[in-house]
Amino acid sequence: MKYISTRGGMEPVPYSAILLEGLATDGGLAVPETTPVVTPEELESWRGLSYPELATEVLARFAPDIPREDLARMCRDAYSAENFAAPEIVPLTPLGDELTVVGLSEGPTLAFKDMAMQFLGQSLEYVLARSDRALNIVGATSGDTGSAAEYALRGKDGIAVFMLSPQGRMSDFQRAQMYSLTDENIHNIAIDGVFDDCQNLMKALSEDLEFKRAHDLGAVNSVNLGRVSAQSVYYFWAWLRQTDALPAAERAGYEVSFTVPSGNFGNILSGYTAKTMGVPIRRLVLAANENNVLDDFFRSGVYAPRSAAETHATSSPSMDISKASNLERFVYEVLGRDPERLAAAWRELAETGRIDLAAEQPRFEAEFGFQSGTSTHADRVETIRDVSARYGVLLDPHTADGIKVAREHREPGVPMLVLETAKPAKFPEIVLEATGERIGVPERLAGLLERPQRVTEMADDEAALRAYISEHATTR
Ligand SMILES: *Cc1c(COP(=O)(O)O)cnc(C)c1O
C-alpha cells in the first residue's frame, strides 16, 4: 500500500512517510494508490471490537508498513479512557425519526478534531523515533484546531509545537484551554494582530525552505492523510453500532446515510473513503453554514472559493471557510484519478478563480453519493431550541447545522446519522439564545479557567518569531 500525489509528481511512498508531510512534494495532496477494500464478512467479524481495536483493523489497511502490535498500542493510547469521556469513545444518541447523533466530541478539547489528532500524535512520535528525526510544528489558530493539536502532541518526544494565536481575540474558554498547558514542548505565542496575521507569519516561515529544513518545521493541517485515515474509523464504528439491533441476516449491505457539518472537507472525505472501502453508505450529505462554497459546488458543479473579505464570521465558526483544502482529493476522483486533468483544473482555478465541473455534476450524487445543504444562524437557533424541547438533547451550533440539513435529506427507511462535531459547552451564547439555558463547562474541565496560563506575547514580527523558534526548536 503506497501513496501518490493527485498532481502525479511524487514517487509512491509508504504511510509512515506521508504522515510527516502536509502536502505531497509536487504541491498536490497524497492519496492511496488503490483504495483498501473490506469485505462484508470482514466488516461483520469486527462487530465485537472495541473502538481502539476497530481503529487498529481499519488503520492497518492504510499502514501495512507499521507492525500490527505497534499500531494496536498507538490506537489504545490514542483512544483511551484518559482521553475520552465516554467509555465507548464514540457514543450514538438516537433522536427519533430515524435520526441519530454520532458523538465525536468526547475528547480533551470537546470537538471532533481530537478523533484524528490523538492518533496523529501517537503515530508522529512513533515514526519520528524510528527515523531518528525531530519535528517542530508551526501552526496558526483562531481557537479550536490549535488546541486539538496541542493536546495531542503535549509531552511527545521529538516534537515541539509553536502555535500562533491572535492576542485578545479568543474566548476565555479557548484561551484557558490552550494557555493552561504547561508542557515544555508546547509554545503558545499570542501575536499582536488578527488571525490572518498569524497565518501570514506561518506561511512566510513555511515558504522559506532553508529555515524550514534547518529547524525541521512541519504542519498538521486538515490535508494530512493521517488525519483523513483516522477519521474514516468512526464511519465503520457508527455503521456497526447502528446495525447491532438488526437480525444478523439483514445486516450485510444495510444502507445508512451520514450528514457531516463541513468546512475544509476533511471529515466528509473520510466518510467517502469509508464508503469506497466497503461501509454500506447510501448518501453523504454535506452541511454548510452561510459560507456555502461547497453547497454551491455540489449543486452546480462550479467551485468558486471566496476571498477572506467575502467570508462571514458566523455562529458556527469552525465551518467559516473560504476555500476547502481537501476538495482536491474529491475532484481527483471525479476526474478519473487523472493527474493531468487534475493539474489542468487547478491551473484553471489559479487563472480564473473557479473550476467548472458542471458537466460532471450529475455524477456527484449518482456515482459518489454526495448531496448538500445550507444552514443559517436562524436555522441553528431554531434547531437547538427544537431538539432541546423535543428530545432533551443540547446541540452545539455546528451539529445543529448538520441536523437542519439532515432533516431536509432524510429518506424513509434509511437511518440518517449526523456527526456531532463539538460539545455545546464550547458555545454557551447560542445555547442561551436558543433555550434560555446557561450551561457551564463540563465537570471534567472544572477549574480550567482558574489554572495558571503560560503564553509568550509577540509583535506581528517575522524576525522575532524566527529568533524564538531558533532558540526553542527541538532537535535529535
Ligand atoms: C473542523 C470542524 C468542522 C469542519 O470539519 P472539516 O473536516 O474541516 O470539514 C466542523 N465542526 C467543528 C466543530 C470543527 O471543529
The ligand as an SDF file (V2000), in Angstrom:
LIG
                    3D

 15 15  0  0  0  0  0  0  0  0999 V2000
  -13.1430   21.4500   11.9560 C   0  0  0  0  0  0  0  0  0  0  0  0
  -14.5700   21.4700   12.3100 C   0  0  0  0  0  0  0  0  0  0  0  0
  -15.5800   21.2950   11.3410 C   0  0  0  0  0  0  0  0  0  0  0  0
  -15.2700   21.1390    9.8640 C   0  0  0  0  0  0  0  0  0  0  0  0
  -14.6240   19.9180    9.5690 O   0  0  0  0  0  0  0  0  0  0  0  0
  -13.8550   19.7360    8.1710 P   0  0  0  0  0  0  0  0  0  0  0  0
  -13.1380   18.4540    8.3140 O   0  0  0  0  0  0  0  0  0  0  0  0
  -12.9090   20.9170    8.0600 O   0  0  0  0  0  0  0  0  0  0  0  0
  -14.8800   19.7370    7.0980 O   0  0  0  0  0  0  0  0  0  0  0  0
  -16.9070   21.2730   11.7570 C   0  0  0  0  0  0  0  0  0  0  0  0
  -17.2370   21.4680   13.0590 N   0  0  0  0  0  0  0  0  0  0  0  0
  -16.2970   21.6440   14.0170 C   0  0  0  0  0  0  0  0  0  0  0  0
  -16.7340   21.8670   15.4260 C   0  0  0  0  0  0  0  0  0  0  0  0
  -14.9390   21.6460   13.6820 C   0  0  0  0  0  0  0  0  0  0  0  0
  -14.0140   21.8460   14.6450 O   0  0  0  0  0  0  0  0  0  0  0  0
  1  2  1  0
  2  3  1  0
  2 14  2  0
  3  4  1  0
  3 10  2  0
  4  5  1  0
  5  6  1  0
  6  7  2  0
  6  8  1  0
  6  9  1  0
 10 11  1  0
 11 12  2  0
 12 13  1  0
 12 14  1  0
 14 15  1  0
M  END
$$$$
